[in-house]
């Protein structure tokens, strides 16, 4: 489901597997070595499209991965 991180930018670097990404109305497939950028406050989605996926995720500013820090669009469960 699309979600956003208030005031936090995110970069995903795909190490293994494939993934589908959606950000800012654009959709694309990622393969190992690809990276994507999610601007702060912009709804986005990162979804594995292979059985095994390894991804390095970088947040700035850093924060603990906590569901309370994620904002989902109204009507969507977290």
N, C-alpha and C positions, 0 to 999 in steps of 0.2 A: 504494500500500500504506500502511496506517496506520503511523505512526512517532511518536516523541516526541523532545523536546529536554530533556535533564536540566537542571533549574534555569533554563530559559530560556522566557520567555513570547513569543508571536508574534502579530502582528496582520497581516492581509492586507486591503488596500484595492483593490478591483477597479476598474481604470481603463477597460478595454475588453474586450469579449467576455463569455462566460459561464463559470461554473465550478460544479462540484459539491463540496460540503464535507461532511465528517463529523467530528464532535467530541463526545465524551461521550455516544455513542449516538444523537445527533441528526444527521439528514441534511437538507441544504437546498441550493437553487440560489442562486447569486449572479449579480447583474446589475451593470453599471457603476454606481458610487456606493455599492455595498454593502461592508460590512466584516465581518470575522469575527475572533474572538479564540480563540487556542489557549493554555490555561493551561499552565504548566510541567509537564512529566512526564505530560501527558495524551495518549494516542494520538489522532492526527488524520490527516486526508487532505484534500488540496486537489488537485482534478483539473480540468483545462481541459475544457469541454464545447462549445467552439466552435473554429474553425480558428485564430483569432488571439486571444491573451489577453495583456493587459498588467496587471501587478499590482505594487503597491508593498508590500513586505514589511518589517516593523519588528520587530526582536528586542530584548528587554531582559532581562538586560544584553546589549549587542551582542557578537556573535561573528562570526568568519569563516565563511562558508558552506563547511563542511568535512564530508564524509561521515563522518569519524571522530567527529563530535560528535552524530550522529543515532543513536538507538536504535530498532531495528526489533524487533517481537515475535519471540520464538523461532520458528525454522522459516521465517521470511520472509527472502528475500534483500534486501539493501540496494539 
